[in-house]
Amino acid sequence: MTQSPSKKPGALSGCRVLDMTTPLGHLCGKILGDLGADVIKIEPPAGDAGRIRPPFVQDRSGAFHSLFWLSYNNNKRGITLNLETSDGRRILEQMARKADFVVESYPPGYMDSLELGYAQLSRENPGLVYTAVTPFGQSGPYRDFQAEDLEIMALSGVMSLTGYPDKLPLRISLSQSEAWASLYGAMGALTAFHSRQKDGRGQFVDVSSQAACIILCAHAPWFWDYNREIPTRHGEFMTGRTITGAKFRTAWPCRDGYVTFIIYGGPAGQKTNRALTEWMDTKGMAPDFMKAKQWEKFDVAVITQEEVDRMESAIGKFFVDITKKEFLKEVVERGMLGYPISTAEDILDDNQLVARNFWQSLETPGSDDPIRFPGGFAQFSEMDCGVRFRAPLLGEHNRDILAGELGLSQQQLTLMRAASII
Amino acid sequence: MAPQSLQDIVVIEFAAFAAGPCVGKYLANHGAFVVKVESRSRLDGFRTHYPPFKDNIKGPNRSGVFAFNNDSVHSVGVNLKVPAGLEIARKLVGKADVVIENFTPGTMTKLGLGYDELARLNPSLVMLSTCNLGQTGPRAHHPGFGSQLTSLSGFTNLIGEPDRNPVIVYGPYIDYIAVGYGYIAVLAALEHCRRTGQGQYIDLSQYENGIQFIAPALLQYQLLGTAPTRQGNRHDYAAPHGVYPCAEPESWCSISVFTDQEWQRLVCAMDNPQWTESPRFATQLARKENEAELDQQLGKWTRSFHADDLMHRLQKAGVRAAKVNNMADLFTDPQLSHRRFWRRVPHKEVGPHHVEMPAFDLLSTPCAEPAGEPLLSEHTEMVLEKLLALSKPEIERLASEGAVELEPAEADTETARKH
């Protein structure tokens, strides 16, 4: 295990988190770990559902490791515990007495049915901040609905805004709702923790993944709320920027992929359009009408589709021979708005991230070389934040925690293993 | 009324658009006293740049984008270009626990409001700087908007059909990831301050926040040498997995099936149509292999149902299914209504409208009933009296010097509306 040298404390150093999350809540526990909390991932003896989420990497012993699991469970130590046995429950109760946070994402009512819900655990530990992340929340008509990413995205409204107008509404191909639900989970946990640090009283935090993903609709709901209009999907075009109804291309094929460029107004847009015209002119590809334009007077709100098409036709011909790297270099040098549509490779290559020491390398199953993980979500002047160690193997810290910290004997551990308690 | 968790916190915002203000909004929803420093001479772009405007009439107090990101905060008109105005801003910071800013790196320092200077005034201050690519690095100063950052962070490649151009997400996706992490960062720094008495500076790169949400793809590239790509609504390990047309135009219901048991429940919910008996759909592997035909057959069946009815019928049978809500549906969604996700607020210019609450409910200290988004400079007097104990004549003098700006009188607002 690589332990990066940490000189500063984390905000939650000294806090203990019991993490009983399924994939919906993995990142929530990780965020608390990024801030220095001691997070203990408690899994059923057969392993967490996150461990069987594809794709996998196979290690030398032949074992498979989920990349989703590895991504969102670092900074956690792991134990196995069968909460459906009385010994398992007793051990959890004992651990919960000294915990600051519980984070879980089982279906509503499951932890209560084991007598391990907030009502039970808080009786012994009134300072406990108990966060439950579920698809729709702990109560209400959809409380027991089954949902994966697709269903959460559908009910959040964002799919109705995504996709080509002649085809079906779309989700993002890499599942995102878990990360959003977890992000709001960590926000809620820390909000409750703030008042707990003042008055000693913990509480229950009820997080809805559907509600979390509504922010992906951004301001679109207000078209309905203000003017009874229903925004819909426009493929690779952006709409809602003009009084003429003109739409703007956002994704452009280039030599080795795609770039994002949008005709904007306002000072930044005017500057961008002028700079682009100059750049096109260096290759003799700027049409006269663009060169003659007084960009400082350009008002995107009144532009007609005809004008947009004329500009975009010239711009499209120009971009098709530019590489993503060249595009990024030029937009930066010329102070233009616009970015390449990056692949994983492009992101890993980006010198901006390297210069900020963003990546944190960890030894990872299935690789001889350390693997680069996204580092801290912020750079704090006085605190440490980021990845400290890799996700736990199944039951990796059973001995450390159950014997070392809870004082169970070797014999008791063996017995519990035989009884499928751990 | 129960007290809110964050009611002891005072926040001063020098921020515009989404990434800064929305952090302030969420803090305010849980009781923080949030002051947005604005000026007529430098309006938040969300007040003026983009629709929707109420009744399609443009105006700084009529913007839906602004309403979304600024409910429950207080607007104070301060002109930072006037020395006395800058002095007022500094005094406000002296009373604050938190400063939030999202200018291009270096702007706050140029204005005389850099962290070092503010920390001298207020050593326990927590300052969040949230910007495009972070405060340091070779491209720190490159300006950008969230929509393009979605592409730089790798998401745009992951949306769309495999044989067509990628599709961009509707809003500034990355901004809102950064809002969540920004909020977390502020509360974390406040905890550190509680423990040590010391404030600190937070450098938050929205780009680096976006990358947190794409971590599995980065691992996949490094460990397997492959990368996920856009594949419509298909899923590598589930079939059927998509949205299917329902009876009304532009209405769909999702269905996702990951196992044989789930498939059996779906077949049962369909009343065992003959086509499901084909060996082409008998196993998970077979269904995946014949997915196009499966989608077609399912689509024929779903077409006779209303999306809501189909969702309930399938959920009752233990099959994952969900209606594709559109923007109007969100306001009548029974689950969101149950959670009181949308709240109606009064507003002088727009009239009553809705704002949204955070996705987390605190059971003992629920969020405050929200106030509408502020009119420009609506709270100048109230805030200067409350935080700086300035008298009315002092405020009027500052206003006459152009250092602070007061809410335009009713008549001005009327005129603005006519124009």
Interface residues (C-beta under 8 A of the other chain):
Chain A: P9 G10 A11 L12 L27 I31 L35 P54 P55 V57 L67 F68 L70 S71 Y72 T131 F136 G137 S139 G140 P141 Y142 R143 F145 Q146 A147 E148 L150 E151 I152 A154 L155 S156 G157 V158 M159 S160 L161 T162 G163 Y164 K167 L168 P169 L170 R171 I172 S173 L174 Q176 A179 W180 A181 L183 Y184 G185 A186 M187 G188 L190 T191 A192 F193 H194 S195 Q197 K198 R201 Q203 F204 V205 D206 V207 S208 S209 Q210 A211 A212 I214 I215 L216 C217 A218 H219 A220 P221 W222 F223 W224 D225 Y226 N227 R228 E229 I230 P231 T232 R233 G235 E236 M238 G240 R241 T250 A251 P253 G257 Y258 V259 T260 F261 I262 Y264 G265 G266 A268 V331 V332 G335 L337 G338 Y339 P340 I341 S342 T343 A344 E345 D346 I347 L348 N351 Q352 L353 A355 R356 F358 T364 G366 S367 I371 R372 F373 P374 G375 F377 A378 Q379 F380 S381 E382 M383 C385
Chain B: P3 S5 L6 D8 A18 Y26 H30 G45 H49 Y50 P51 P52 F53 K54 D55 N56 G64 V65 A67 F68 L133 G134 T136 G137 P138 R139 A140 H142 P143 G144 F145 S147 Q148 L149 T150 S151 L152 S153 G154 F155 T156 N157 L158 I159 G160 E161 R164 N165 P166 V167 I168 V169 Y170 G171 P172 Y173 Y176 I177 V179 G180 Y181 G182 Y183 I184 A185 L187 A188 A189 L190 E191 H192 R194 T196 Q198 Q200 Y201 I202 D203 L204 S205 Y207 E208 N209 I211 Q212 F213 I214 A215 P216 A217 L218 L219 Q220 Y221 Q222 L223 L224 T226 A227 P228 T229 R230 Q231 G232 N233 H235 D236 Y237 A238 H241 G242 V243 E250 W252 C253 S254 S256 F258 Q315 G318 V319 R320 A321 A322 K323 V324 N325 N326 M327 A328 D329 L330 F331 D333 P334 Q335 L336 H338 R339 F341 V350 H353 H354 E356 P358 A359 F360 D361 L362 L363 S364 T365
